[in-house]
């Protein structure tokens, strides 16, 4: 998977983007509609200017709204992220000496980083919960 845009495109809350279709994107209101997330509750995610610019660059002239934004080589949904992320983590030594898989830096770690940065900036816990798409505050109290 050598799609550099896919590698940098997840909304900053860390939701995966391999299954997004053009129909999920509202460029005018700068919203990405996350459908069928792990929580089971679909929700809007606000896109950053960088994500919007990247999507505008990828937008085909005659877009088929049912088509994937980041199709895999076979034209279907990507199921794995690029090896680039893991190469960078390895090169930076983030997992050196860590034997417990629960403590390793993985792509999902970006979600925790996003939430932690919000908390550090003093964002209310309820707002963090909503941005993360959590059903309750229980997950966010761990930040």
C-alpha positions as CSV (number, residue, x, y, z in Angstrom):
1,X,0.0,0.0,0.0
2,X,2.0,3.0,-1.2
3,X,-0.6,5.7,-1.1
4,X,1.0,8.6,0.7
5,X,-2.3,10.5,1.1
6,X,-3.9,7.5,2.8
7,X,-1.0,7.5,5.3
8,X,-1.5,11.1,6.3
9,X,-5.3,11.3,6.0
10,X,-6.9,9.9,9.1
11,X,-8.8,12.7,10.8
12,X,-6.9,13.7,13.9
13,X,-9.1,11.7,16.1
14,X,-7.5,8.6,14.6
15,X,-10.5,7.0,13.0
16,X,-9.4,4.8,10.2
17,X,-10.1,6.0,6.7
18,X,-9.8,2.8,4.5
19,X,-13.5,2.5,4.1
20,X,-14.6,6.1,3.4
21,X,-16.5,6.7,0.3
22,X,-17.0,10.1,-1.4
23,X,-20.6,10.0,-0.1
24,X,-19.2,10.2,3.4
25,X,-17.5,13.5,2.7
26,X,-19.2,16.9,3.1
27,X,-16.6,19.3,1.8
28,X,-18.9,22.4,2.1
29,X,-19.5,21.8,5.8
30,X,-16.0,20.2,6.4
31,X,-17.5,17.1,7.9
32,X,-16.6,13.4,7.4
33,X,-19.5,11.1,8.2
34,X,-18.1,8.1,10.1
35,X,-20.4,5.1,9.5
36,X,-20.4,1.9,11.4
37,X,-17.6,2.7,13.8
38,X,-16.5,0.3,16.6
39,X,-19.0,2.1,19.0
40,X,-21.8,1.2,16.6
41,X,-23.0,4.9,16.5
42,X,-22.3,6.8,13.3
43,X,-21.2,10.4,13.8
44,X,-19.7,13.4,12.1
45,X,-16.0,14.2,12.4
46,X,-14.8,17.7,11.6
47,X,-12.0,17.8,9.0
48,X,-9.0,19.9,9.4
49,X,-7.9,22.3,6.6
50,X,-5.1,19.9,5.7
51,X,-7.5,17.0,5.3
52,X,-9.9,19.1,3.2
53,X,-7.1,20.2,0.9
54,X,-5.9,16.7,0.5
55,X,-9.5,15.5,-0.3
56,X,-10.0,18.3,-2.8
57,X,-6.8,17.3,-4.6
58,X,-8.0,13.7,-4.8
59,X,-11.6,14.5,-5.9
60,X,-12.2,13.2,-9.4
61,X,-13.9,15.4,-11.9
62,X,-16.9,13.1,-12.3
63,X,-16.9,11.5,-8.9
64,X,-18.9,8.3,-8.2
65,X,-20.2,8.9,-4.7
66,X,-20.2,5.2,-4.0
67,X,-16.5,4.8,-4.8
68,X,-13.8,4.5,-2.1
69,X,-11.5,7.5,-1.5
70,X,-8.6,5.2,-0.8
71,X,-9.2,1.9,-2.6
72,X,-6.7,-0.9,-2.2
73,X,-4.9,-2.4,-5.2
74,X,-7.9,-4.7,-5.9
75,X,-10.2,-1.7,-5.8
76,X,-11.7,-2.8,-2.5
77,X,-11.4,-1.4,1.1
78,X,-7.9,-1.4,2.5
79,X,-7.7,-3.5,5.6
80,X,-4.1,-2.8,6.7
81,X,-2.3,0.5,7.1
82,X,0.9,1.2,5.3
83,X,4.2,-0.3,6.5
84,X,5.5,3.2,6.5
85,X,4.0,3.9,9.9
86,X,5.7,0.8,11.4
87,X,9.0,1.6,9.7
88,X,9.0,5.1,11.3
89,X,8.1,3.7,14.7
90,X,10.9,1.2,14.4
91,X,13.4,3.8,13.2
92,X,12.6,6.1,16.1
93,X,12.9,3.3,18.5
94,X,9.5,3.8,20.1
95,X,9.1,0.1,20.8
96,X,12.7,-0.7,21.7
97,X,12.8,-2.9,24.8
98,X,9.0,-3.1,25.1
99,X,7.9,-6.7,25.3
100,X,4.3,-6.3,26.3
101,X,2.2,-5.7,23.1
102,X,-0.2,-3.6,25.1
103,X,2.5,-1.0,25.7
104,X,3.8,-0.8,22.1
105,X,3.2,2.2,19.8
106,X,0.7,1.2,17.1
107,X,-1.5,3.2,14.7
108,X,-4.3,3.2,17.3
109,X,-1.9,5.1,19.7
110,X,-2.7,8.2,17.6
111,X,-6.2,8.2,19.0
112,X,-4.9,8.3,22.5
113,X,-2.4,11.0,21.6
114,X,-5.2,13.1,20.1
115,X,-7.3,12.7,23.3
116,X,-4.3,13.5,25.6
117,X,-3.4,16.6,23.7
118,X,-7.0,17.9,24.0
119,X,-6.9,17.2,27.7
120,X,-3.6,19.0,28.1
121,X,-5.1,22.0,26.3
122,X,-7.9,22.1,28.8
123,X,-10.7,20.9,26.5
124,X,-13.6,19.7,28.6
125,X,-13.8,15.9,29.1
126,X,-17.4,15.9,27.6
127,X,-16.1,17.5,24.4
128,X,-13.2,15.0,24.2
129,X,-15.8,12.2,24.6
130,X,-17.8,13.5,21.7
131,X,-14.8,14.1,19.5
132,X,-13.6,10.5,20.2
133,X,-17.0,9.1,19.5
134,X,-17.2,7.3,22.9
135,X,-20.6,6.3,24.3
136,X,-19.6,7.2,27.9
137,X,-17.0,9.2,29.8
138,X,-15.4,6.0,31.2
139,X,-12.8,5.7,28.4
140,X,-11.9,9.4,28.6
141,X,-11.3,9.5,32.3
142,X,-8.3,7.2,31.7
143,X,-6.5,10.1,29.8
